[in-house]
Amino acid sequence: MARSTLNPISRNACPACGSSEVVQIPGGSVLPAILFPVESDRAADVPARAVRAAACCECQHVFLTDLDPEFSENLYANYYNLYPFKALETLNAFYREPFNRLLPVFCPPGNLSLLEIGCDEVEQMRCFLDQGYRCTAINPGARECGDVRFIDGYYGSTPVTGNFDRIISRFNLEHIVDIDGFFEQLHQNLKADGIAIMQVPNAEHFLHMGVLNMFAHEHPHYFCRKSLAALISRCGFEVRFLNGVTEPSLICAFGRRTGGSYDPSARIGGLMQVVSEVCAFIGRSDDGVVLYGAGLSASALLYSPDFQARWYDRIAIVDDNAVIQGRLMPNTPLTIGRPDDQAFESGKSIILTLSQQYHPAVIRSLRARGVAADIFAISSGGFKAVVSDC
Ligand SMILES: [Zn+2]
């Protein structure tokens, strides 16, 4: 079990989403360090403490607010090993099967490197070893053993070197006090295109089922679907998969953020600039142009306020799709032609108005047929001349 005895998180804020809108949960039973029945020689004098918890008004995360590092230390050193089902949560079919259903999608067979946090059993990692993965695992007390490289320590405080294609944590995150330290370490260990998968108990499900107590001293966190997503996002990752609120456990696959910021209004403004640029180009092209692709980019040009009706004469439009050949662009005299040799024999400049992913094949095909006209492309990079040999 990965765990830190430090508690740097300000308990004035939600450790999942960071909101300061938190409310104390009434109650606070005094619970023993272990809630499972123990042998008679251990049953007396089990240390006990009040459990105090708060809930976030923003993401509904529930978390313990009055942690005592010494009590936790004692719990893990002397009582946690009394749980007879150490790996039960992971190996129980109830939890294992939903996890295994994700494997074909996120853990395909291959020569991938994988780190499992909070694991010290080869058997638990059999599903990854069977995929051909190179496996490392970290857990306090873990011993070097055959197929898996084990590291004895706490993830987030014990240094772990290396970059991994996959990082797995099953029923571990709910134990972590220094959750920010945990995710900082994850940033260092996950490859740029890597995927991490975290599985935690679903507090929302527990409460919905009417279980009278969900608290235990070893669990400072009680995630719901919203709070798990909020935590992963706040820690700089992007959720790729997250299962439903009615499941007994939550499973989230995530990776690094991709694509940068998305500002549709600024982006559309930029595209209007490109439309003006292309219209100005058509206006200057006395010999005319061929628009290759009767799709959305062509429509942006033909219906732009910058487009002039007198330019129809200088425009030919072609498309590879036989279904639309012979038809006309609405409200124009422009008939969609076939992109045959005749269409290009005039030597008019060609503007690629079809989707960017088709550009390389179209350019290769035109050049292979000996079409020598200048080719311009409209793509994510704007409106640009195509370098002849690409
Ligand atoms: Zn929150």
Boltz pocket constraint, residues with backbone or C-beta under 6 A from the ligand:
constraints:
  - pocket:
      binder: B
      contacts: [[A, 14], [A, 15], [A, 16], [A, 17], [A, 18], [A, 19], [A, 56], [A, 57], [A, 58], [A, 59], [A, 60], [A, 61], [A, 227], [A, 230]]
      max_distance: 6.0
